[in-house]
Amino acid sequence: MRIKVINPNTTWSMTEKIGEAARRAASPGVEILAVSPRMGPVSIEGSYDEAFAAVGVIDEVLRGEAEGCDGYVIACFGDPGLAAAREVARGPVVGIAEAAMHAASLIGTGFSIVSMLERSRMTMEHLVHAYGMERRCRSIRMTDIPVLDLEIEGSDAQARIIAECRCAISEDHADCVLLGCGGMSDLMARVSAEIGAPAIDGVSAGVRLVEALAGLGLGTSKRQGYAAPLAKVYEGEFGRFAPR
């Protein structure tokens, strides 16, 4: 089985970290292709970034279809381009926010999300609603840390994230915390040990979910909502993305 794990930003050091987490989670014999798009923002910190990142995600899924990939994980907690990616993929496509929330719903009665800049809170709230998790979500805590600070050795980003995770457990009465950024994928074991409760990395959860779905022979339904896009002309620079 071959799973493509797409970091929707173009920061390769983060992609390598995400790939390592994905390989730790994958079953023996599962090949992980960890990639960044050929185009897009270096970090995703708002709706404008997400709009451009989604194009890069779709590009990587289209390439993955030609490469024979069996499924895909979108390794950004905003799940950019998820619905569009499902329209062009034969196999399962899972976003890490979606994966983390569903995993949390199976191991506790309520979860908290700990994520990055305050300006991204709206995205987290939207996804909680979109995935029907309002009753499960105890809180959304934003650390106001720029995403790329996670890549700076010696920064206080990890300590601040752990502090918010502790507060989520003690103050918000969450049973577990969701690490709300693909760049936190290397922190799952450390955070869990520090707070005495499960910390869920969506990259790891996403890989396992794609494995399970593909292993059951389940791909993305093309019956209605995720039917293949209609053939039409796309003008200008988007011409190469025109559905055929």
N, C-alpha and C positions, 0 to 999 in steps of 0.2 A: 504494500500500500504506500502511496506517495501523497503526502499532505504538504501543500504550499502554505506557509505562514507569512502573511504580508504585513510588514510594518508600514503603515501608510505615510510615514514621514521619510525623509531622505537622509537621516542621520545614521550612518552605517554602524557606529559603535553601539547604538541602541538596538539595531537590527541583530547584531551579533549576540547581544545579551538575550534578546527575545528568542533567538534560535537555540541558544544553550538551554533556556528554560523549557522550550518545546521538546527538545531531544531528551531531557531528563524525564519529561512526562510521557513520552511516546512509548508504546510497547515495542519489544524486540521485533526487528524486521520491518518497522515502519520508517520510511525515509522522510525526513523533514527538509524541505527547501525553504530557507528563511531569506526573504528578499525585501528590498525597498523598491518603490517605483522609480522609473527612469526620470520622472518629473514630479514636482510638488514641493510643499513647504518643508523646511528642516524640522519644524515642530508644529503640532496642531493644538491651537489655543483659542479656538473660536469658530464660529460658523463660516466665516470667510475662508479660513484655512481648510476646514472640512470640505467645502465645496470643491476646491482644487485637488485635495487629497483623494476624493472619491474617484476622480478621473484616473488617477494613477492606480488605484485599487482595481478598477474595471480593466485597465490595460493589463495588469498582472494576471487577472483571472482569465482574460482572453488568451494570453500567452500560455497559462497553465493548461487550458483546454487543449492547446496544440501539443503540449509536452506530456499529456497523458496523466495529469494529476487527478487523484481520486476525491479530493476535497480541499477546502480552504478555511483558514482562520484569519480574520481581520483583526490585527493586533493593535488596535487603538480603542480606548474605552468609549469613544463616541460612536463606534461602529459605522464609520463613514462608508457610504456606497453599498451598504449591505443588501438592500432590496434590489438594486440594479445588478449587483454581482450575481444574485440568485437567478436573475433573468437570463444570464449568459452561461451559467455553470450547469453541467449535468449532475455533478455530485453535490454533497452538502456544503453549505457555506455558513459559518458561525462567526458572530462577532464576540469579542471577549467580554463586553458588558453583558450581553445576553447570556453567555455561558456562565459567567460568574453569578449572576442573579439566580439562574435556574439551579445551579449547584447549591447556592446558599439556601434556597427554599427547601432543599432536601435534608439539610443537616441542622437546621435551627428554625426557630419561630420568627426571627427578625434579624435583619442585617443592617449595617451601616456602610456607606461608601466613603472612602477617604481618597481624595483626588487632589488636583493641582491648583491652578489659578481660579480665583473667585469668578471670573468672567465665564468660566465653563460650567458653572452650577446649572444654568438653564438647560444645557445639553443633558446633564445627569438627570434632572427632573423630568425632562421629556422622555428619556429612555425608561425610567421607572414606570411612567404612565403607559408608554407604548407596549411594554412587556407585561402589563397587568400586575405590577409588583407593589402598588401603593400600600397595601396592608402589611407587606413584609418589610418595607424600608423604614427603619427607625430614624435614620438621619443621613444627611449628606454633609460631610465635613470637607471643606476646601482648605488646603494648607497655604495657599497663595505663593507657592513655589513655582518658578518657571520650569517648564518641562526639561530643558537642557541642563538645568542645575543637577539633575540626576546623573549626568555624565561627567560632572566635575569631581575629581578625586579630592577628598578633604572638605567638601562642602557639608553644611549641617542639614542637608535635605533629608537624609535617612532618619536622623534623630527627631526631626520635626514630624515626619510621617508617623513614626512609632508613637510619639506623644499624642497625636490626634487619634490614633488607633486605640490607645489606652483609654482616652476620654470617651470614645464611642462605646466601649464595653462598660465603663464605670458610670458614665453619666446618661447615656442614651439607652442603656439596657439592651444592647445588641448582643446576639449570640455569636456572631462572627462578623468579620470586616471584609470588604471587597477592596482590593488594591486597585484604585481607579485610574491606572495609566499603564500602558504596555511597558514603559520604562521602569516600573516597579517589579517586573517579573522575577528579578533575582532576590527579592526581599521576603518571599512567602515564608520560608522556614524561620528566618530570623524574627519576623514580626510575630508569627505564631508562638514562638518560644518566649518572646518578651511580654506578650499580653495574656498568655495563658488561655487562648481561644483560637479557633481556626481563622487564618487569614487566607483568602482565596485569590489566587492569581488567575485571571481570566485566560491568559495564554495557555497555561497548563490545562485548565478546565476545557477550553475550546478544542485543544488537540484531542483530548479523550472523548469529547462528544462527537467530533468528526469521525474518529476511529470507530466509535460504536455505531453511528448511523451508516457509514460506508460498509462496516462489517456485516450489518444486517441487510445489505443490498439496497439501502434506501438512498435515493438521490433527491434532488429538488424537483418537486412536482411542476409539470409544465401545463397543467390543466387550466388554471385561471390566473391567480394573482402573480405568479412567477413565470408566466408564459414567455417564450422568447420574444424579444422586441420586434416590432413590425419593421419590415424592410422599407427604407426611405432614404432620401438624400440628406446628408449632413454637409453644410457649407463650411468653407474656410478651413481653419486648422483642425477642426474636428472631423474632416472628411474621412480619415482612415478608420474612424469608429462607426461609420454608418452601417447599420444592420443590413445583412444580405440574406 
